[in-house]
Amino acid sequence: MVVHVEDNVTQIAMLEGRSLIEFYVSRPADDISEIHGNIYMGRVENVLPGMEAAFVDIGTPKNAVLYQSDLIKNASSKSNETIRIEEALKNKESILCQVTKNPIAHKGARLTQEISLAGRFVVLVPNTEVFGISKRLPEKERKRLRQILEKAKPKEHGVIVRTAAQHITKEEIEHDVKRLVNQWLDIQKQSAKAETPKLLYREPEMPFRMIREEFNKEYRSVIIDDPELFEEAKSYLATVAPALADRIEYHNSSIEEVHLFERFYVEEQLAKALDSKVWLPSGGSLIIEHTEALTVIDVNTGKNVGTSSLEETVYRNNLEAAKEVAHQLRLRDIGGIIVIDFVDMEKTQHRNEVMKTFRAELARDKTRTQVFGISELGLVEMTRKRIGEGLTQTFTKAQE
């Protein structure tokens, strides 16, 4: 993980070896646009039964929206009947809510009343009976963690164990749960005396979120070129993951001969990631085009003439494309509806192998994806959860 700070803009590059896999930008203005995870005491401004939604003032330029499906569930109610939003909320009422989707363009943020607090290894879901363990973990590990969780889980709150908890000790999980419970108690205390609208809890700044969400024993280091941020991150890491505190490094730009991003070829890879055309190892290519409704990725054989049959050449080209598409989705942070036009393959076995490879690569992506298979024309329809604006928009803003 490489972190560069310049003119109040923080840029974070996630690397596997020398390969850039994810890129993030944090700016001071993100208190308005990057508010995912923040918790507010909001004020209901308008309840719209026909839309099954309410607009809520949380102090941002555009009112946020709370849909009926995101209302807090009444745990004591035995009825499965969904409560109507006009019965649950009244105009000018104060409500505790959390942002689940950042505001984008003309759309305000999306809210939920089902609060959750993310830790390093667990997610606390206050006032619920939620009890879950990441399905990405092997069954044997899930069983071990379930036994730990049965004792560590607070009676009045729900807990979900994250993928990062694999091989983590009982003591580390208990420490994470205790820290989150104290965090929730503080939020409750603030909400009892808060005027609306008011921000009660702000998600940590981007570098600290990335340390919390991503940094583990598999990472060699976090390298930061800003002395103030380095000290803050060092202190934060010592709190949430003391065993990894010695893996944070300071890159002193004033004495180092090479700029931090140059040292890891980040800028060179970013330039390629902003291009609509991506070359594949054997000479084929991807063309990535965005529209307001969806993203289309076209796979071409291009200069890849192969050394055997046309079917085999196309198959090999599509295998390369499957890996690269998954990589580009992460790197460019592409969300929403995505259509991939693979080159037509005659053999069902080849189509199945390409899809198997594609799904395996997507499994490494922490952002939720859903793939709907491959058609006779070679088209794959999929969705990827949209949280941010995507690399192109984010990087453009960073240069302003």
N, C-alpha and C positions, 0 to 999 in steps of 0.2 A: 504494500500500500504506500503510495507516494503522494504527499500533500504539499502543494505549492500555494503560497499566499502572496498576492500582489494587488495593491490599490483597493483594499477591502473586499477583494474577490478571492475566495478559497476554491481551488481546483483539486479534485481528488482522483487519482488514477489507480485503478485496481489492475494488478499485473499477475499473469501466470508466466513465470520465467521472464522473457522480454516482451511477451504478447499482451497488449492492452485488451482487457475483457470488459471493463465497465469504467465509466467516466461520470463524475458528478461535479456540479458547480453550486456554491453557496454564496449568496450576496446579502447585504444588509436589508434590502427590500423584501427578502423572503419572509419577513414577518407578515406580509400581506399575501404573497403568492404561494409560498411553501409552508403550509400550516398543517399538513397531514399529521395526525396524531395529537394535535393540541386539544386541550380540554377547556371549555368555556362555560361560564354561567351566561346563557343567552336569554334574549327576550323574544317571545313569539310576536311577530308583527302581523301575520295574516294566515289564517287557516283556510285552505281550499279543499273542501270535501270532494269536489269533482275531479281533482288531480290526486286525491289521497295524499296530500302533502301540506306542509306548512313552511312559510318563510320565517327565518329566525335571524335576528340581529345579533351578531357576535362581535361587532366592532370593526368589521372589514368593509371595504368600499361597497361590495355587493352583499346583500343578505344571503345567508346560506339556506339550503333546502333540507328539510327533514321529511322523509317519506314515511307513510304509515307502516311499512314493513320494518322500519328501523326504530319504531317506538320501543320503549322499555317494556319487557314482558313482566307480567304480574306472576311472580313465582308461586304465590299462594292460591292463585286461581286454578281450578281443575278443568275449566272449560277450554276447549280448543278453538273457540270462536274468536276471531280477530276483532280487537276493539277498533272502532272507527276513529279516525283522527280528530274529528270535530267533538267527539266525546272525551278524548284524552287530553286535548289541548284547548286553551282559551287565549284569545288575544291579550297581549301585555303580560302573560304569565311568564315567570322566570323558570328556566329549565337547565339542568346540567346536561351537556352534550359534548361530543367529540367529533373531530373532523376525520372523515374516512377517505375523502377525495379532495385534492386541491382545487381551487377555482381555476378554470381555464377559459381564456377569451371572455365571452359574454356570460359564461355560466358561473354562478356562485359555488362555494364549497358545498360538499355533501356531508350531512351529519348523521350520527347515530346516538341514541340514548343508552346503548349497550356499551358501557365504558370498558376499555381494556388497557392495561399497563404492561408494556413489553420490558422484560429484563433480558439478561444475557442468555439464560437457559430456560426460563419459563415466562409465560404470559399470565398475569393476574386478571381475572374477570370478576370484579367486585359484585357481591350480593347475588351470586348465581350458584348453581350446583354443577357447573361445567367441570368435567374431568376428562382430559384428553392428552394423548401423546402423539407426536408427529408420526404420520404413516410412512415417512421416508426411512424411518429407523428399522433395523432388522427385528424380527419377532423376539429373539432372545433378549435384546437390549430393551425393547419395549416392556417386557415382563419385569426386568430388573428395575427400570425406572418407575413402573407402576407400583412396585412394593415400596420404593422410596417416597413416592408421591402420596401414598395412602397415609403416611405418618406426617409428612411435611405440609400437606394441604390444610389451610385454615378452614374451620368449620363453616364460617359465614361467607366464604368466597370460593370461586371456581379457579382452577389452574390448568393451563395447557403447557405441556413440556415441548420445547422446541427441538429441532434437529440438532442444534449446537450442543445439546445436553449429552450426546453420545459419549460414553466412557467418563462422564463427569461424576465426581464423588457426591455422596449423600450430603456432606457438609457444604459443598459449593451450592447445591440446589437449595438447601435450607437457608443459606445466607442470601441467595437471590430472592427467595419468597419473602423473607423477613424485610428486606430492603423495600420491596414493592408494597407490602402491607403498610409500612410506615409512610411511604409516598402517598398511598391512598388516604390514610388518616389525615395527612396534611391537606390534601385536596378537599376532603370533607369539611375540615375546620375552616378553610377559606370560603367555601361555598355557603356556609351558614351565615356569614356576615357580608357577602359580596353584593355590591350594587351591579345592576346589569346595564349593558353587556360588560363582561370582565373576563380576561384571560386568567385562568387558574393554574394551568400547567402547560408549559412550553416544552415540546420535544427538544432534546439536546441538539446543539448545532451539528451540522452535517458531519464534521470529522469525528465527533464523539458518537454519533449514531452509527457511523460505519465501524468504529471500534467495537461498539456494543453488538452490532448485528453480524459483523463479518470476521473480526480478528480472532483467530484461534491458534492452536499449536501448529497448524499446517502452514501458517504464514511465517516467513522468515523475519520480517520486520515491518515497522511503520517508520517512514522517513519523512521528516517535516523540515521545511526551510525557514520557518518563522519562529524566532526564539520564544515569544510570548505564548503562541499556540503550543509549542513543544512542551513548555513547562506545564500548561493546563492539561494537555493530553496525557502527560506523564503522571500527573496527579490523579486524573480520572481513571487511567488504566490501573494504577495501584489500588484504587477503590473497588473496581468491578472485576478485575482479573490480575491480582497481584503476582501470580505465577508467570505472567507474560510481561511484567513491567520492564524487564531488561531488554526487551526486543524493540524498544522505541529509540530512534536515532535522530540526531540533529544534523542537518546539512547546512553548513555555514556558507552562504552564497558569496560573502565578501572575501573569503579566502580560497574557496574551491575554484578550480580552473573551469569547470563545466557547470552550466545551469542544470538544476535538478531534473527538469523534464528532458533536457538534451541527453543527460546521462542515461536515461532509460528509453530514449527514442519515442517519447510520448507525443510530442508535437507532430512528428512525421506520421505516426499512426492516426492521430486525430484528423489530419488533413485528408487522409484516405477515407476515414469514416464519414466525412462530410461530402464525399463524392457519391453520386448516384450509381456509379459503376464500380463493381468489385471483381477483381480477377481471381480465378480459381487456380490452384497449383498446376493443373495440366493444360491450361490455356482457355478453359471455359470462363464464363462470367455470370454475374448477377446484375440485374438492373433493378434498383429499388426506387419506386415512385410512390409519393404520398398524395392522397386526396383528402378532402374533408371527411369523407365517409369511411375510407379504409386505406390500407397500404397494400400495394401489389408488388410482388417480387418475381421477376421473370428470369428463368434459368436458361442460359444459352451454352451450346457446345463451343462456339467461336473457333478458336485456333486448335481446339482439342480434336485431332483427327484420329487418334488412337492407333493401335497396331494390330487389332483383330477385327471382329465383326462390328457393324454399326450398333447392334443391340448392346454388345459388351461395352463399346465406347460410351454410349449414352448412359448405361448403368453406372459405370465408373464416374462419369461426370456428375450424375445426380447424387452419388454418394458423397462426393466432395462438396456439392452444393448443399446437401442436407446439413453437414457439419458447419459450413460457413454461414448459412442462413441463421442457425441457432446462435452462432457467435455474434452476428450482426444485430439480431434482435436485442441481445443483452447490451452490446456496446452502444447502439444508437437509442436504446431505451424506447423501442417501438411498441406502442400499445394499441388496444382496440381490435378491430377486425383486420385480419391479414390473409391474403390469398397468395399462394405460391404456385407458380406455373412451372412445374418440372417438365423436362423434355420427355415426350411420350415413350413409354417402354411397353414392349409386347408381352414379356413374361411376367406372370403374376408373382413368381418368386422374387424377381428383381424389384417389383413395386413394394412387396412386403419388406424386403431387406432395406430399402431406402427409408421406408417409414419407421422401421425398427431403429435404424441409425439416428434418424431425426428425433424420435422420442427420447432416445438415450442421451442425446446432446441437450435436449430441452430439460431433462431431469436435473441438470446442473444449475439451471436458472432458478433463483429463489422467488422470482415473480411468477404468480400463478398463470399457467397456460392451459388451453384446452384444444386438442387437435381432433378434427372430424374425419380423418382418413383421406385416402387419395382416390380421385375419380378416374374413369376410363380415359379422360383427356389429360390426366396427369396433374389436375388441379388439387391443391390441398387447402382447405379452409380451416382457419384456426383463430383463436382469440388469445390475447395476452393482456393481463390486467393493466389498465392505464392509471398511473399515479402521478407522474410528472409530465412535462411538456415534450420530452424527447430530446435527443442530443443536439439536433440542428438548432432548435429554438433556444435551448439552454446555452449553447456555445455562442450563438449570435448575441444574446443578452450579455454574456460575460465579456464580450469584446467592446460593448457600448461604453 
